[in-house]
Amino acid sequence: MASVEKLLLHEPETDRRNKKGETPLFIAAKHGYAKVMQRLIDAKGSATAVDLKGVSPLMAAASNGMA
């Protein structure tokens, strides 16, 4: 979690995407990191952004058994 805090201090682009169109929030959801997800949402990360396949963070969390 400390790493996330440091990144948000120096690179607050919470909706930057990787080659698959995934945002940090999407990746946290995909891996089940609930505390990181909440911190990214608090930092204004988009919960409605979808990846290149049209999958949202909520859908990624659900596929991981979190929703």
N, C-alpha and C positions, 0 to 999 in steps of 0.2 A: 504494500500500500504506500510506503514511503516513496517508492520509485514513481508511482502515479502522481503523487503530490509534487515531486520535483519536476516532472515533465509538464504538469499543468502550470507551474510557475514560469518555466522557460519557453514552453511551446504550447500555448493555450488553444491550438487549433483542434478542438474536440471532434470535429467532423472531417478531418483529413482522411482520405481513403487510400487503401492499398490497391494492388493490381486487380484484385477481385471485387473492388468496390466496397470493401468492408471498412467501417469506421471503428475507432477504438471501442465504442460502446457495443457494437456488433460482436467484436472479438471477445470482449469480456462476457457477453451473454452466451456466446457459443461455448465458452469454457466454464461457465458457471460461477464466475467471480462476482457475486452479488454486491459486495462492498465496493468494488471497483466500478460496477455498473451505477450504483447510487451516486458515487462521487462524480462520475462523468455526467450524469443527468443533472446533478447540482451545478456543474460547470457549464451547463447549457448544451450538452451533447444531444443531438437529435435522436429521439426514440422512434422516429418514423422514417428515418433514412433507410433505404433498401440497398442491398448489394446488386451486383450485375445479374443475378438470377431472380431478383425481385423478392428476396428474403429480408424481413425486417429483424431488428434485434429481439423483439418479442417472439417471433417465430423461431429464432435461433435458441432463445432461452427455453421455449417450450420443447424443442427437440432434444434439449439437454435435461428435461424433467424439472425445470425451474418454474414454469408458469402453471 
